[in-house]
Amino acid sequence: MVELVPTLLRQELARLAEDDLRLDGRGRWDGREVDLEIDCLYNAEGSAKVVMGKTIVYAGVKFEIRTPWPDRPSQGSLMCGAELRPVAHRKYEPGPPSPQSIELGRVVDRGIRESGCIDMESLCIVPGEKVWGVMIDIHVLSDGGNVFDACGLAAIAALRTAVVPAERFDVGEDYTLKVNGTPIMASFTRVGGRYVFDPSEEEELGGDERIHITLGDEGHLHSLQKGLRGVFTPAEFAEIFEVAHQRCSELRKLVATQEGN
Amino acid sequence: MGGYGDVKLLRDDGLRLDGRKLDEMRPVTIEAGILPAADGSAMVTHGLNVAVAAVYGPMEAHPRKIQRQDRAVIDVRYNMAPFSTSDRIRPGFNRRSREISKVTAEALESVVLVERYPRSKIRVEIEILAAEAGTRCAGITAASVALADAGIPMRDLLVGVASGKVEDIVVLDLDKAEDNYGQADLPVGILPNTGEIAFLQMDGDLSPDEYNLAMEYNFKAAAEIHEIMVDALKRRYEGGEN
C-alpha cells in the first residue's frame, strides 16, 4: 500500500510540539504501558508476548544441534530474526523478508549478542562436532508503533525463559539456558522537530528519523542504530541517552518482576 | 497418517490417552477483536493450538490480474510461526501452507457474500503460534470470526473441525499423538446454520460407515464451537468499541 504523505498529520504534530504535547496526551519521555507475559507458547522452548498500546509482538526460542564453525569449534550460535508479516498491518505485503524486517531483526540481534548475555562456549556439546544453535524468532502481530522496543523486550524475555531441550535431542537432561543480563532497547523518533520516546503509529507516520539504543545491565551501550532520513546533534543524543537509561532500567525491572524476582 | 499400528492410543477403559471420550472435543476458547491494527481479528485456542487471524479490507484488488469483475477475491495466507512446532520451521511458504491457504480461501469465498464487493480483495492472514494437530481447522474458525468482526457479510459462520480414526475406532478432534499415529483424519469446514460443508480434506483410510460417523461427530462439534464463536462476537460488541 502506498502511504499518502501525511501533511496534515505533520502539521498537527508540529503544532503540538510547540507546546511540548503529544497526540495521545503523553509527555515527551513517557512510554506507553507495557504488558509482558512470559513462557506463554506451547512448543517454543522459551517465549514472551509484549503488548505496548496497539503493538503486539510474540517471540519464541527454538534450539537445534549443528556443527560448529571451523574457526570456533567450541562455540554455539545465536540468531535472532523478526518478521513484519502482513498480519501486522495493511501496509505490509506478503513476500520475502523486507529490508525493514531485516533491519529490525538485526538491531535486536546485535543488542542481545553484543551484551554478551549468552556465553557461546556454554552452548558447546562436543567440541568440533556438536553445538547448540539458539534461534529467537519474533512475530509482529500488530504494528501500532515502536515495534523495535516491543521486539527487543519480547526477544530477551523469551530467551531468559528458555529451557535447552537436551532430552529431546538425546544429549543429556534439559536445563535452563544461562542468560547473564537483560539488554533492553529504547527507541526515539523525531516528531514535530524534537525527539520523543516510544513513538506511536501516528508519530512514526508523521515523524522523521529514529534512533534505537540498547543498554546492558551496567548501562553500557550494546547496539545503536539510526534509521530513516534525518540528522541529529550530539546534544540531542546526550538528552535521549539519559532518558534511555531510565526507561531501560524500568523495563529491566518489569522483566525481573515477571520472572518472579 | 503415520500408520504405526503398535502405538497405543486408547486406554483399557475405552477413553483416549488424554482422558477424553471418543466424541469429546478438546477445550476451545475464542476472542474477537484482539489485533488493533486489523479491520477484524480473532484468536482461537483449540487444545494447545493457538491460531490468530487478521482481516484487512475489502480493499482494491491488486495485482490487477487477480481482480474479478463480479465479486471480491479472498486472499488467505496460512502461516506457521517458526516456534509453533517441536522442530523449528524455516520462515516462508512451503507446499503445505500454500495448499491450505488455497483451499481455505475457496472455503471462505463460499461463505462470504463476495458479490457485494466487485473488483476488491479481502485479505485474511492466519498465523499459527502453537501447533498440536488441527491447526487448519483452528485457522478456519479464527478467520471466520475475524471476518465477522470486520463487519463483512457472510451467509453463516464457518467452523473448522476434524474427526479421525485411531485403533480402528472413529474419534472426534485428533490430538498430536492421534494425528501422528492414527489411521485417518477428516478436517472439514461446516456452516452450522445451513448444514452445508465448505471445506473438505481427508487422508488415511475410512470405510463409508466410518466416514458417516466421523462426519456426524464433526457436525456435533461444529454446533458446539459455533456457540463459542457467537459468544465471542457478542462479547466483542456488547463491550462497545475499544
Interface residues (C-beta under 8 A of the other chain):
Chain A: L41 Y42 N43 A44 S47 G53 K54 I56 Y58 A59 G60 V61 K62 E64 G81 E83 R85 P86 V87 A88 H89 R90 P94 P96 P97 M135 D137 H139 L141 S142 D143 G144 R168 E201
Chain B: I34 L35 P36 A37 A38 D39 L48 V50 V52 A54 Y56 G57 M59 R77 N79 A81 P82 F83 S84 T85 S86 D87 R88 P91 G92 R123 E125 E127 L129 A130 A131 E132
